[in-house]
Each structure stands twice: as C-alpha cells, then as structure tokens.
C-alpha cells in the first residue's frame, strides 16, 4: 500500500542532515518495515551557514568561554594564586536544605567515589542547540542541592554526541552543551573552582553502531558528570 505525500522543504536554520524514514506508531516497533520513494526531487543547493546561527546560541550573562580546538583538553576556571582564599559559595534560598536523591539515585548512595560517572537523565536541549529546555531544571537543581550539601565535592561535566555528524561539529556542540550545564550550576551558586567541563564529541559512545538506530543515538548524545573529588 503506497501513500503519496507532496511537500516543500525550506529550512530556516542550519541543517546538515535530512533523514526520511517510514515510521509505524505501534506498541511494538520491531518487526515492521517499509520503503520510501523520493521522486521529482529538485537539485540540492548548498548554502554556507555558520555552525551555530544566532538563534541557536545559548543566552548567558557572561561571555562564553572559548571552545578549545583540541576536544581532549578539559576547560577549567583559572586557578587562584598561592595564598588567595577560595571564593565562598553564594548563599541562595534553600542552600541548607538536606539533599534528597530523586532523579539522581547514584548521588544518594552511601559511597560516591572519585572517578564515578553519572549520566544526567532528564536533561534536554533544543535540537542542534546548546539551549537547555525548562524541563531540564529539575535534575540540575537536584545536582545543585547535592553539591551544596557536599561542599568539598568537585565534578567534571562531560558532553557527548552521537556518531553521525562530522568530528568538528560534535566537538563544538558537546563542549558548548557541557558549558551550558556549567553556567547553570554557577548561576545557582556553585563556585567555578569546583567545576570543570569538557566536550568528548563522539569519541566515547555507549553504543558503537548508532547510524540506523534511533534509540542508540539518543543514548549516545548525553551529558555526564564525573566525580573529581569528594567530601
């Protein structure tokens, strides 16, 4: 049974890939197959666009840090000179509330160890953007609560992408997304000297072959925290 659809595609933002697929909305995704015939397709004209158009750039109060050319280099805040006291946490409402793990059960365990990696589930960005969606605030606020309850804990925020786009794009996007999380934590009163951020691009996928697997792509494009020091 063939169904015909006529449409005009006129992108107004940066698009590097277009995927056209047959999707069957059923309780069981496996076991279905389909074919797509693209007919009467006009020539594809390449238009030079910036990697991140202005409407996709995250809005932050401070100038964004320069994305490193080498994605393997972690970005840290400047270290204070010897003898300089460490800045104190900014006191914010609710700072003294005991931590309760809900969305981050790993942080509620008795033993949190150096080197431990914890994925920030329930963290969402706009597509091909570094802007955090509002429904991400709950898990980030829980992380803020944990860091305030454990003032000696330091973490690295690591951004990861799927394995499909070019390396340069993945490195830039993953670093910028990690910095968005970093900036949110700082805005909530976590001192910068307790935070590092790093973009891993597509160098550390959870699932290697994700090109034709939508679920694998979603699992690979993630943000994790790594415990660098504990109380």
C-alpha positions, 0 to 999 in steps of 0.5 A: 500500500503506497501513500503519496505525500507532496511537500516543500522543504525550506529550512530556516536554520542550519541543517546538515542532515535530512533523514526520511524514514517510514515510521509505524506508531505501534506498541511494538516497533520491531518487526515492521518495515517499509520503503520510501520513494523520493521522486521529482526531487529538485537539485540540492543547493548548498548554502554556507551557514555558520555552525551555530546561527544566532538563534541557536546560541545559548543566552548567558550573562557572561561571555562564553568561554572559548571552545578549545580546538583540541576536544581532549583538553578539559576547560577549567576556571583559572586557578587562584594564586598561592595564598588567595582564599577560595571564593565562598559559595553564594548563599541562595534560598534553600542552600541548607536544605538536606539533599534528597536523591530523586532523579539522581539515585547514584548521588544518594548512595552511601559511597560516591567515589572519585572517578564515578560517572553519572549520566544526567537523565532528564536533561534536554536541549533544543535540537542542534542547540546548546539551549537547555529546555525548562524541563531540564531544571529539575535534575540540575537543581537536584545536582545543585542541592547535592553539591551544596550539601557536599561542599568539598565535592568537585565534578567534571561535566562531560558532553557527548554526541552521537556518531553521525555528524562530522568530528568538528561539529560534535566537538563544538556542540558537546563542549558548548552543551557541557558549558551550558550545564556549567553556567547553570550550576554557577548561576545557582551558586556553585563556585567555578573552582569546583567545576570543570567541563569538557566536550568528548564529541563522539569519541566515547559512545555507549553504543558503537553502531548508532547510524540506523538506530534511533534509540542508540543515538539518543543514548549516545548524545548525553551529558555526564558528570564525573566525580573529581573529588569528594567530601 
